[in-house]
Amino acid sequence: MTNSALALRVPSEIELDRRLYRRRQNGKSVAIALASTLVFAALVWLLVVNTPGWTAVQQSFFNLDVAISAFPRVIEGLWLNIRVLFFASIGVLIVSLLLAVIRTLRGPVFFPLRALATGYTDLFRGVPLLIVLYLVGYGVPGLGLFPRMPAEFWGTVALVLTYSAYVSEVFRAGIEAVHPSQRLAARALGLSHAQTMRKVVLPQAVRKVTPALMNDFVAMQKDVGLISVIGAIDAVRAAQIETAASYNFTPYVLAGLLFVLLAWPTIRLTDWYSARMRRREQMGSIV
């Protein structure tokens, strides 16, 4: 490596001073944010515990003995939610990517496919997930065309139908964000349309929309609890059963906390990845 190239890679004294100043400011900001958060939390806590009805609310919603008693049934239901989430995520990924590719096809011969994909996304983005669950969970089995399937199967189908419409639009936005010159260069090299899409466009598109995809995954982690409306014994339905047995709402709070713990790693990963991409986009040259 030449001396000039080495000099370009080594930060200057000015840049090192800037980095040191940023670290100090970041440390000071973290300390101030932590102190203000603790003060605010203490004030809220004092306000809540001094309200007239706090004792009754604590017994009805935050009863430790009831939570311990309900935990085995609720955690068993949560495993069902995790299984449904796993298979629904795979289905959403496949169906949404197929829809996005269809909607980006060019030429009048593909108009029927584009119209069908557009109608699908418009329909399922407009219909609430709860109604889709009822239609799929009770209406489709009523046709008698399929063998008897468990409620979690139909809940997974409903999730795939609804979230594929949303995620396909995210994929389509990423595909359209890839500059046309990338496609032209790939076709000039002799790649077919399918090869261009698979090897050039989709890798760039997915990288651009990864934060949005992760946010949709977090939303689906939360909505997977709605499968309880069609009879699946998931965490929410288990909490409902325990509440009916104990006349106490603590199992619902327990189920909510478990869903938060389930989503928290993905939320933090999404924030980290978004910040990383933002830093890479805003990064300037070394002085």
Secondary structure, DSSP 8 states (H G I E B T S, - for coil): --HHHHHHHS--HHHHHHHHHHHHHHHHHHHHHHHHHHHHHHHHHHHHHTSTTHHHHHHHH--HHHHHHHHHHHHHHHHHHHHHHHHHHHHHHHHHHHHHHHHT--SGGGHHHHHHHHHHHHHHHHS-HHHHHHIIIIIHHHT--S----HHHHHHHHHHHHHHHHHHHHHHHHHHHS-HHHHHHHHHTT--HHHHIIIIIHHHHHHHHHHHHHHHHHHHHHHGGGGGGGT---HHHHHHHHHHHHT-SHHHHHHHHHHHHHHHHHHHHHHHHHHHHHHHHH-----
